[in-house]
Amino acid sequence: MANYTDIHGILIETVSSDPSDPVNGQVWYNSATQALKGFKVNTAGAWATGNNMNTGRENLAGAGTQTSALAFGGAPSNKDETESYNGTSWTEVADLNTARNGLAGAGASNTAALAFGGEPTTANTETWNGSGWTEVGDLNTERQYLAGAGANNTAVIAFGGYDGSVYAISETWNGSSWSEVADLNTGRQYVGVGGIGTSTAAVCCAGVAAPGNTAVVESWNGTAWTEVADLSAGGANACCGTQTAGLVFMLNGTNVTESWNGSAWTSRATMNTARGNGAGAGTQAAGLGFAGNQSPKQQTEEFTFPVETTATFTVS
């Protein structure tokens, strides 16, 4: 059996303070605290339970980051409530002008977001400035259960959706109006809520197609959609991140989490509560999942990837 020296090429160091940038598996003795310590990296990541939302809901939209998120709309009863998240707690802020569920959202933070589409079937679009919603130019095609992606509220792509039939339609938003662009290869609804990517570099993840769930994933380059590696399962989901570092969770109403590196999906730590029809925000390294169809529909979880831990060993 290999010993520590065989693996790392050095003996356990004695140091007066913990190293600032340890590597996975490194062990050292801190002479100041008289403690034997080690460092490990959990490449599966981890979900931690956060504070509940004020209003339980599902089929809502989300935008922003793990420490600056916005949640708006939802069901049941076509909600107009908006809540802002600061990394610790949710606060109710100004309502949407049009109450709805099954809408999509995009935006960089809890001070800049875009809400569009939804049920009852609408093309309505609203922009958020940190204190209130303002109605702006409508989508060209009204629909519900669509998806969106965008790094801010002035450059967004909307795709998929439903209005009696499943749509493959895509539209881009330039801050004042929507323009139709190339369709998805596979039309679908209940696409990733929260969005992966930007208006010129997005990912469309799984969803519900005709006649059932699809695990097909497509990548957008600003001009066209291209099919890439499938998810492990089809169905509704929430997501966040970028075109080369994405995260999908609540996949088909489960606690499954998968990460995307631009070419392949990898299984990661499962959520604490299995659920569907919730929303996401943030990045692959710092994701946020909230609400959903699991009672009381207010639950929040924060994802960290990877998880780095310094442990103190007990010796005698």
HELIX and SHEET records of a PDB file:
HELIX    1   1 TYR A    4  HIS A    8  1                                   5    
HELIX    2   2 LEU A  251  GLY A  253  5                                   3    
SHEET    1   A 4 GLU A  13  VAL A  15  0                                        
SHEET    2   A 4 VAL A  27  ASN A  30  1                                        
SHEET    3   A 4 ALA A  35  ASN A  42 -1                                        
SHEET    4   A 4 VAL A 307  PHE A 313 -1                                        
SHEET    1   B 4 ALA A  46  THR A  49  0                                        
SHEET    2   B 4 THR A 300  THR A 304 -1                                        
SHEET    3   B 4 ALA A 286  PHE A 290 -1                                        
SHEET    4   B 4 ALA A 279  GLY A 282 -1                                        
SHEET    1   C 4 ALA A  61  THR A  65  0                                        
SHEET    2   C 4 SER A  68  PHE A  72 -1                                        
SHEET    3   C 4 THR A  82  TYR A  85 -1                                        
SHEET    4   C 4 TRP A  90  VAL A  93 -1                                        
SHEET    1   D 4 ALA A 104  SER A 109  0                                        
SHEET    2   D 4 ALA A 112  PHE A 116 -1                                        
SHEET    3   D 4 THR A 125  TRP A 128 -1                                        
SHEET    4   D 4 TRP A 133  VAL A 136 -1                                        
SHEET    1   E 4 ALA A 147  ALA A 149  0                                        
SHEET    2   E 4 VAL A 156  PHE A 159 -1                                        
SHEET    3   E 4 SER A 170  TRP A 173 -1                                        
SHEET    4   E 4 TRP A 178  VAL A 181 -1                                        
SHEET    1   F 4 ILE A 196  GLY A 197  0                                        
SHEET    2   F 4 ALA A 202  CYS A 205 -1                                        
SHEET    3   F 4 VAL A 217  TRP A 220 -1                                        
SHEET    4   F 4 TRP A 225  VAL A 228 -1                                        
SHEET    1   G 4 ALA A 238  THR A 242  0                                        
SHEET    2   G 4 ALA A 245  PHE A 249 -1                                        
SHEET    3   G 4 THR A 257  TRP A 260 -1                                        
SHEET    4   G 4 TRP A 265  ARG A 268 -1                                        
END                                                                             
